[in-house]
Structures are given as structure tokens and as C-alpha cells.
Amino acid sequence: MKLLREPLVAFLLLGAVLFGLYAVSSGALSDESRTIVISDSEIELLATTFRRQWQRPPTESELRALIDGRVREEVLYREALAVGLDRNDIVVRRRMVQKMELLSEDLATLADPTDAELRAFLQEGPDEYREPPRLSFSHVYFNLDRRGAAAEDDALRMLADLRSADAPPEAGFERGDRFMLESGYAAQSPADVQRLFGNAFAEELFELEPGWQGPVPSGYGLHLVYVGPRVDGRMPDYQEIRDRLVSDLNRTRRERANEALYEGLVARYDVQIDEALERMLGGPAGS
């Protein structure tokens, strides 16, 4: 085993493997497949790619190096195919599947959808584009672990004080218990509030009238809430969301094209699955 770790031995083994691959591939390629043509259009593409990357045209030596690199790539690619290096390779398989899907996606989105198609797509799911209501609020926190049964009474007494003084939102910041989150929030949607305080808190918050309200329970404890400015939810005008509709519809078209491609191709195959596996899965595939 130590011998295999010697650099010279490793080099000789690698050479033997490559020689064997060459011997196998030498008869696998036809005369036609041994002809490599680098066309004017391909050279122009190489030069254009270089210009985009370096913001200047390639020199003669740089262009020659690009062409040599392209020839090298083609030679090694063809030899790899000839000896079957593409077979049973999970990376190659996934890349080829991806290219098939990209091909169907490109065909599905050759042209942007028309306004009529976009409006029809909008009608399929208008709620996806509806802007939610938003409101600003601040709160005073009461820790149930710290205050115990007295927490609600403490909150109600403070609520009465804040209301009688017509206190502004910031008046209660220093009067509650220490809290890990912010004391005030601007223009929050129900989803924003749910992520921070939970569903029940968000639902009750958006039902409250402006001013000091509460106490409102959350997973953290109790809160007195100052409900500030509110903006009602609305459905945006078509032109406001047109770009988003184009993006979403094109994505949907790509997904549908991939599914249609697969359904059309798989129908041409006889798919057989091991009977024991089918029993384990509870029946034939697709049932």
C-alpha cells in the first residue's frame, strides 16, 4: 500500500489508465467524428465573449489561445463520450436532465405573454397580488412569569393611566417589563405581526380601534397596545403589477411546459418497478 503512495508509481498508474482508455476509444470514433470544424461564427462567439468580459477585443495570440482551448475541450469531450464516461454518472445525468428542462422552458417563453393572457392569469389568483392592510403600533409588555396572577391587573391599571393622560405611544416604553423585541413597529402587515407575536395576537390587533388598547395576549405574555395609523388593504391597478405578472406567468408557463414534456415522453416508455417495492409502497406506481 505504501508503494501506491509514491508519486512515480501513481504517475505510471495514471498513464496506464489513460493509455487503456485511448486504446478503447481509438476504434470507437468514426472518421467523421474525428473531424473538428471551428467555424467563423464560433470564432466570432469566442471573440465576443472575450470582449464582454475584458471590455476590449482579443489580440491575435489571445484569439489563438481561445481557439486552441475550444479544440482541446472538443477533443476531450468526444474521447470521454467514446469511452462511455458519460454513462452512470449522476452529475452528467442531472446536467442533461436540466438541459432538457431548460430547452422546454425556453420554447415556452419565446415571447412575453399578451395583456389578455396576463389579465386572465390574474383572475386565476387575484389574492396573490392583493396588498394586505397595514398598521403601526407600539406596546408595553407584561411578563407572566415575573408578575404571575397580578399581570392582568397591573396591565389594566396602567391602561387606565395611559388613557386618562391621553398618553402618546412612547409613554409606556419604560413602564413595562423588559422585552426581547422592539417596542414600536411601523406599517406592519398581518403576516409581519404573526411572525413576531403569533397568529392570535395579530388577529386581535387588527380588530382594535386606534389608541391605547388591551391587554392583548401573545406567546410572550400580555401587551398593552397603542394602535396607530392604519392603511386598508387594496387590489393594485393592473399596470402597477404588470411586470410581476409577466415574471409569474412565465414561471408558470415554464413549469407547465416541463410537466407536459415529461408526460409526453414518459408515455413512450414501459416503466417497470420491482414488485416487492410496489407492495411496500402500497400499490403500483401512480395509483
C-alpha positions in Angstrom: 0.0 0.0 0.0 2.9 2.3 0.8 4.2 1.8 -2.8 0.9 3.2 -4.2 1.5 6.5 -2.4 4.8 7.0 -4.2 4.4 9.9 -6.8 6.2 8.0 -9.6 4.1 4.9 -9.1 0.9 7.0 -9.1 2.0 8.7 -12.3 2.7 5.4 -14.0 -0.7 4.0 -13.0 -2.4 7.1 -14.3 -0.6 6.8 -17.5 -1.6 3.2 -17.9 -5.2 4.1 -17.3 -5.1 6.8 -19.9 -3.4 4.5 -22.4 -6.1 1.9 -21.8 -8.8 4.5 -22.4 -7.1 5.6 -25.6 -6.8 2.1 -26.8 -10.5 1.5 -26.2 -11.6 4.8 -27.7 -9.3 4.7 -30.7 -11.6 2.3 -32.5 -14.8 3.9 -31.1 -14.7 7.1 -33.1 -15.6 7.2 -36.8 -13.6 9.2 -39.3 -16.4 11.7 -39.4 -16.4 12.1 -35.6 -12.7 12.8 -35.7 -13.2 15.9 -37.8 -13.4 19.1 -35.7 -14.5 22.2 -37.6 -14.2 25.6 -35.8 -16.4 27.8 -37.9 -16.2 31.6 -38.4 -19.4 32.0 -36.3 -17.9 30.1 -33.4 -14.7 32.1 -33.6 -16.8 35.3 -33.5 -18.6 34.0 -30.5 -15.3 33.3 -28.7 -14.2 36.9 -29.5 -17.5 38.4 -28.5 -17.4 36.6 -25.1 -13.8 37.8 -24.6 -14.9 41.4 -25.4 -17.8 41.3 -22.9 -15.5 40.0 -20.1 -12.5 42.3 -20.7 -14.1 45.3 -22.5 -11.6 45.0 -25.4 -11.1 42.7 -28.4 -8.7 39.8 -28.0 -5.2 40.1 -29.5 -4.1 37.6 -32.2 -2.3 35.5 -29.7 -5.3 35.6 -27.3 -7.7 34.6 -30.0 -5.4 31.7 -31.0 -5.4 30.6 -27.3 -9.2 30.7 -27.2 -9.4 28.6 -30.4 -6.9 26.1 -29.0 -8.8 25.9 -25.8 -12.0 25.2 -27.8 -10.3 22.5 -29.8 -8.9 20.9 -26.6 -12.4 20.9 -25.0 -13.9 19.3 -28.1 -11.2 16.6 -28.3 -11.5 15.6 -24.6 -15.3 15.7 -24.8 -15.5 13.4 -27.8 -13.0 11.0 -26.3 -14.9 11.0 -23.0 -18.1 10.1 -24.9 -16.3 7.4 -26.9 -15.2 5.5 -23.7 -18.6 6.0 -22.0 -17.5 8.4 -19.3 -21.0 10.0 -19.5 -22.7 6.8 -18.5 -23.9 6.1 -15.0 -22.5 9.5 -13.9 -25.0 11.2 -11.6 -23.6 14.7 -12.3 -23.8 14.2 -16.1 -27.3 12.7 -15.8 -28.6 15.7 -13.8 -27.0 18.2 -16.1 -28.6 16.6 -19.2 -32.0 16.5 -17.4 -31.5 20.1 -16.6 -30.7 21.0 -20.2 -33.8 19.1 -21.4 -35.9 21.1 -19.0 -34.3 24.4 -20.0 -35.0 23.6 -23.6 -38.7 23.2 -22.9 -38.7 26.3 -20.8 -37.1 28.4 -23.5 -39.6 27.2 -26.0 -42.5 28.0 -23.6 -41.3 31.6 -23.1 -40.1 32.6 -26.6 -42.5 35.6 -26.4 -43.8 37.5 -23.4 -47.4 37.0 -22.7 -50.0 39.4 -24.0 -52.1 41.7 -21.8 -55.1 39.4 -22.4 -53.1 36.4 -21.1 -51.8 38.4 -18.2 -55.3 39.6 -17.2 -56.6 36.0 -17.4 -53.7 34.8 -15.3 -54.5 37.5 -12.7 -58.1 36.3 -12.5 -56.8 32.8 -11.6 -55.4 34.0 -8.3 -56.1 37.7 -7.5 -55.4 37.3 -3.8 -51.7 36.6 -4.6 -51.5 40.3 -5.7 -53.7 42.0 -3.2 -51.9 44.3 -0.9 -52.6 43.5 2.8 -53.8 46.0 5.4 -51.0 47.6 7.4 -50.9 49.4 10.7 -48.4 51.0 13.0 -48.4 50.1 16.7 -46.4 50.2 19.9 -46.8 48.1 23.0 -46.0 47.7 26.7 -45.0 44.2 27.8 -46.1 42.4 31.0 -44.1 39.3 31.9 -46.4 36.5 33.2 -43.5 34.6 34.8 -42.4 37.6 36.7 -45.8 39.1 37.7 -47.9 35.9 37.9 -51.6 36.3 38.6 -51.1 40.1 39.1 -50.1 40.6 35.4 -53.6 41.4 34.1 -54.5 43.7 36.9 -51.2 45.6 36.5 -51.9 45.9 32.8 -55.4 47.2 33.3 -54.3 49.8 35.9 -51.6 51.1 33.5 -54.1 51.1 30.6 -56.4 53.4 32.7 -53.5 55.7 33.5 -52.4 55.9 29.8 -55.9 56.6 28.6 -56.7 59.2 31.2 -53.5 61.1 30.4 -54.1 60.7 26.6 -50.6 59.4 26.6 -48.6 59.2 23.3 -47.3 55.9 22.0 -43.8 56.2 23.6 -45.2 57.0 27.0 -45.4 53.3 28.0 -42.0 52.2 26.8 -40.3 52.4 30.1 -43.2 51.3 32.3 -43.5 47.6 31.3 -41.1 44.7 31.7 -38.0 44.2 29.6 -38.8 42.7 26.2 -36.5 41.0 23.6 -38.2 42.6 20.6 -38.8 46.3 19.6 -41.3 48.5 21.4 -42.8 50.0 18.2 -43.4 48.9 14.7 -44.4 50.9 11.6 -46.6 49.8 8.7 -46.9 46.1 9.6 -49.0 43.6 7.7 -50.8 40.7 9.5 -48.1 38.3 8.3 -45.4 40.6 9.7 -47.1 40.7 13.1 -47.8 36.9 13.0 -44.1 36.2 12.5 -43.2 38.3 15.6 -46.1 37.8 18.0 -48.1 34.8 16.8 -51.5 34.4 15.0 -53.8 35.1 17.9 -52.1 38.4 18.7 -52.1 39.5 15.0 -55.8 38.7 14.6 -56.8 40.7 17.7 -54.5 43.6 16.9 -56.1 44.2 13.5 -59.6 44.3 15.1 -58.7 47.0 17.7 -59.7 50.7 17.5 -57.0 53.4 17.4 -55.4 54.5 20.7 -54.4 52.5 23.8 -56.0 49.0 23.9 -55.5 45.7 25.7 -54.3 43.8 27.3 -53.6 41.5 24.3 -52.1 38.1 25.0 -49.3 36.6 23.0 -46.9 33.7 23.4 -44.6 36.0 25.4 -47.2 37.3 27.9 -49.6 40.3 27.9 -49.3 43.6 26.0 -50.9 47.0 26.2 -51.1 48.2 22.6 -51.2 51.7 21.1 -52.8 51.3 17.7 -51.6 54.0 15.3 -52.1 54.8 11.6 -53.8 52.1 9.5 -53.8 51.6 5.8 -56.6 49.4 4.4 -55.7 46.5 2.0 -56.3 47.1 -1.7 -56.1 45.5 -5.1 -53.4 47.3 -7.1 -54.1 48.6 -10.6 -53.1 46.3 -13.4 -50.2 48.5 -14.6 -48.7 48.5 -11.1 -48.2 44.8 -11.1 -47.8 44.1 -14.8 -44.1 43.3 -14.5 -44.7 40.9 -11.7 -47.4 39.2 -13.6 -45.1 38.7 -16.6 -42.5 37.1 -14.4 -45.0 34.9 -12.6 -46.8 33.8 -15.7 -43.6 33.0 -17.5 -42.5 30.9 -14.5 -45.9 29.1 -14.6 -45.6 28.5 -18.3 -42.1 27.0 -17.8 -43.4 24.7 -15.1 -46.4 23.6 -17.2 -44.1 23.1 -20.3 -41.8 20.8 -18.3 -44.7 18.8 -17.0 -46.2 18.5 -20.5 -42.8 17.5 -21.9 -42.4 14.8 -19.2 -45.9 13.4 -19.6 -45.5 13.2 -23.4 -42.1 11.4 -23.1 -42.9 9.0 -20.3 -45.9 7.7 -22.3 -43.3 6.3 -24.8 -41.7 4.1 -22.1 -42.6 0.9 -20.4 -41.8 1.7 -16.8 -41.3 -1.5 -14.6 -40.8 -1.3 -10.9 -39.8 -4.2 -8.6 -43.0 -5.9 -7.3 -41.6 -6.0 -3.8 -41.1 -2.3 -3.8 -44.6 -1.7 -5.2 -46.0 -3.7 -2.3 -44.0 -1.8 0.2 -45.3 1.5 -1.3 -48.9 0.2 -1.1 -49.6 -0.5 -4.8 -48.4 0.2 -8.4 -46.7 3.4 -9.1 -49.1 6.2 -10.0 -52.0 4.6 -8.1 
